[in-house]
Amino acid sequence: MTTRKKTTSPSPSTSPAAKSTSPAKPLPLTPAANNDADHLLLKSNLKQLRLPTIKAEFEQLAREAAQSSQTFEQYLLRLTELEVAARATNTLNSRIKQAQFPVHKDLDTYDFSALPSVNKQKVLELARGDWITQHTNVCLLGQPGTGKTHLSIALGLAACREGVRTKFFTAASLVNQLEEAQKKFGLDPMLKRLDRIDLLIVDELGYLSFSRTGAELLFQVFAERYERRSLLVTSNLSFSDWGQIFQGERMTAALLDRLTHHCHIFELNGESYRFKESMKEKQNPGSQS
């Protein structure tokens, strides 16, 4: 009787096929794997390449990656995501700083219920910034204290978040700077700088009177932006009273023709928000006694 020799198949751990399909182990990412010279050189390179976030975070993320058995690709992805996010934040902060808002106010802190005449949905639509890419304008007209400046800043901040170059002026400040630039023979460079701004916010138009020269310079800035750039103007005067600002019906009519051709106009009619808040503060002590 012949006996068959028992054969055994290779175990999975020694099978060539198994070796080719098993996942590769992540390579060590701990900083200890590098010598001091490499470590210092890496930091120097990251500084030279202007990658400050990666320079600040790569050691901590390397330890976390080693502990969670991440691959090099996963580790690098986390590092680059942090760098990209940091750059986006820095760019936004720089854009907001250059806009020179007097304070920061957002739409979520504006009391729309106090002024039913303001179309909240329309304002929220404007916050998306499409009107700026379409080179249209916004005019906020109303009595002092009704939140015109608040809305103008909030829309300006929203524009900054959309990557829009924005600049905030009071009307008096802008006119003063234009007149000063003209006296110093620097008007053309200033006008070119203003022309590079996608959204120019001019607040408190009508609060102070201008000289004839100042009114003409402001008219020039407004007129040159027609269908090329966007304006956001706030004023305590109705359009029919703008002749007081631009000192003549002819100039006023020419300006309003351009400004209102493509324009979202809001009339903020209501009691002063600041006055109501002041009255509440005065009434609270009496109600508590």
Backbone hydrogen bonds, N-H to C=O, Kabsch-Sander energy under -0.5 kcal/mol:
donor,donor_aa,acceptor,acceptor_aa,energy
14,T,11,S,-1.4
15,S,11,S,-1.1
19,K,15,S,-2.2
20,S,16,P,-1.8
21,T,17,A,-1.3
22,S,18,A,-1.4
33,A,30,T,-2.0
34,N,31,P,-1.9
39,H,35,N,-2.2
40,L,36,D,-2.5
41,L,37,A,-2.3
42,L,38,D,-2.6
43,K,39,H,-2.0
44,S,40,L,-2.2
45,N,41,L,-2.6
46,L,42,L,-2.5
47,K,43,K,-2.0
48,Q,44,S,-2.4
49,L,45,N,-2.4
50,R,47,K,-1.1
51,L,46,L,-2.6
55,K,51,L,-2.3
56,A,52,P,-2.0
57,E,53,T,-1.8
58,F,54,I,-2.4
61,L,57,E,-2.5
62,A,58,F,-1.7
63,R,59,E,-2.0
64,E,60,Q,-2.2
65,A,61,L,-2.6
66,A,62,A,-2.3
67,Q,63,R,-2.1
68,S,64,E,-1.8
69,S,66,A,-0.9
70,Q,65,A,-2.7
75,Y,71,T,-2.3
76,L,72,F,-3.0
77,L,73,E,-2.2
78,R,74,Q,-2.1
79,L,75,Y,-2.1
80,T,76,L,-2.7
81,E,77,L,-2.3
82,L,78,R,-1.9
83,E,79,L,-1.9
84,V,80,T,-2.8
85,A,81,E,-2.4
86,A,82,L,-2.4
87,R,83,E,-2.3
88,A,84,V,-2.2
89,T,85,A,-2.2
90,N,86,A,-2.5
91,T,87,R,-2.6
92,L,88,A,-2.2
93,N,89,T,-2.7
94,S,90,N,-2.3
95,R,91,T,-2.3
96,I,92,L,-2.6
97,K,93,N,-2.3
98,Q,94,S,-2.4
99,A,95,R,-1.4
100,Q,96,I,-0.9
100,Q,97,K,-0.8
101,F,96,I,-0.6
105,K,103,V,-0.6
109,T,106,D,-1.3
110,Y,107,L,-1.6
112,F,110,Y,-1.4
114,A,111,D,-1.0
115,L,112,F,-1.1
118,V,115,L,-2.0
119,N,117,S,-0.6
120,K,118,V,-1.1
123,V,119,N,-2.1
124,L,120,K,-2.5
125,E,121,Q,-1.8
126,L,122,K,-2.1
127,A,123,V,-1.4
128,R,125,E,-1.4
129,G,126,L,-1.8
132,I,129,G,-1.0
133,T,129,G,-1.3
134,Q,130,D,-1.4
135,H,132,I,-1.5
136,T,131,W,-2.6
137,N,262,H,-2.5
138,V,231,L,-2.2
139,C,264,H,-2.5
140,L,233,V,-2.8
141,L,139,C,-0.6
141,L,266,F,-3.0
142,G,235,S,-1.9
143,Q,268,L,-0.8
146,T,143,Q,-1.2
151,L,147,G,-2.4
152,S,148,K,-2.3
153,I,149,T,-2.6
154,A,150,H,-2.5
155,L,151,L,-2.6
156,G,152,S,-1.9
157,L,153,I,-2.9
158,A,154,A,-2.1
159,A,155,L,-2.0
160,C,156,G,-2.2
161,R,157,L,-2.1
162,E,158,A,-0.8
162,E,159,A,-0.7
163,G,160,C,-1.8
164,V,159,A,-2.5
166,T,164,V,-0.5
167,K,199,L,-2.1
168,F,99,A,-2.6
169,F,201,I,-2.4
171,A,203,D,-3.1
174,L,170,T,-2.5
175,V,171,A,-2.4
176,N,172,A,-2.4
177,Q,173,S,-2.4
178,L,174,L,-2.3
179,E,175,V,-2.6
180,E,176,N,-2.3
181,A,177,Q,-2.4
182,Q,178,L,-2.1
183,K,179,E,-2.1
184,K,180,E,-1.6
185,F,182,Q,-1.4
186,G,181,A,-3.9
187,L,181,A,-0.6
190,M,186,G,-1.6
191,L,187,L,-2.8
192,K,188,D,-2.2
193,R,189,P,-2.0
194,L,190,M,-2.5
195,D,191,L,-1.9
196,R,192,K,-1.0
196,R,193,R,-0.6
197,I,194,L,-1.3
198,D,165,R,-0.9
199,L,165,R,-2.3
200,L,230,S,-2.2
201,I,167,K,-3.1
201,I,199,L,-0.6
202,V,200,L,-0.5
202,V,232,L,-3.0
203,D,169,F,-2.9
203,D,201,I,-0.6
205,L,234,T,-2.8
207,Y,204,E,-1.5
215,A,211,S,-2.5
216,E,212,R,-2.0
217,L,213,T,-2.3
218,L,214,G,-2.2
219,F,215,A,-2.3
220,Q,216,E,-2.0
221,V,217,L,-2.1
222,F,218,L,-2.5
223,A,219,F,-3.1
224,E,220,Q,-2.2
225,R,221,V,-0.7
225,R,222,F,-0.9
226,Y,223,A,-1.3
228,R,225,R,-2.4
229,R,225,R,-2.4
230,S,198,D,-2.3
232,L,200,L,-2.4
233,V,138,V,-2.5
234,T,202,V,-2.2
235,S,140,L,-2.3
236,N,205,L,-0.9
237,L,205,L,-0.5
241,D,238,S,-2.0
242,W,239,F,-1.6
244,Q,241,D,-1.7
245,I,242,W,-0.9
246,F,242,W,-2.1
247,Q,243,G,-1.0
248,G,243,G,-0.9
252,T,248,G,-1.8
253,A,249,E,-2.7
254,A,250,R,-2.0
255,L,251,M,-2.3
256,L,252,T,-2.8
257,D,253,A,-2.0
258,R,254,A,-1.3
259,L,255,L,-3.1
260,T,256,L,-2.3
261,H,258,R,-0.6
262,H,258,R,-0.6
263,C,260,T,-0.6
264,H,137,N,-2.5
265,I,263,C,-0.7
266,F,139,C,-2.8
268,L,141,L,-3.7
268,L,266,F,-0.6
269,N,267,E,-1.3
270,G,268,L,-0.6
273,Y,145,G,-3.6
274,R,145,G,-0.5
276,K,272,S,-2.1
277,E,273,Y,-2.4
278,S,274,R,-2.2
279,M,275,F,-2.2
280,K,276,K,-2.0
281,E,277,E,-2.1
282,K,278,S,-1.7
283,Q,279,M,-1.8
284,N,280,K,-2.1
286,G,282,K,-0.6
287,S,283,Q,-1.9
288,Q,284,N,-1.5
289,S,285,P,-1.0
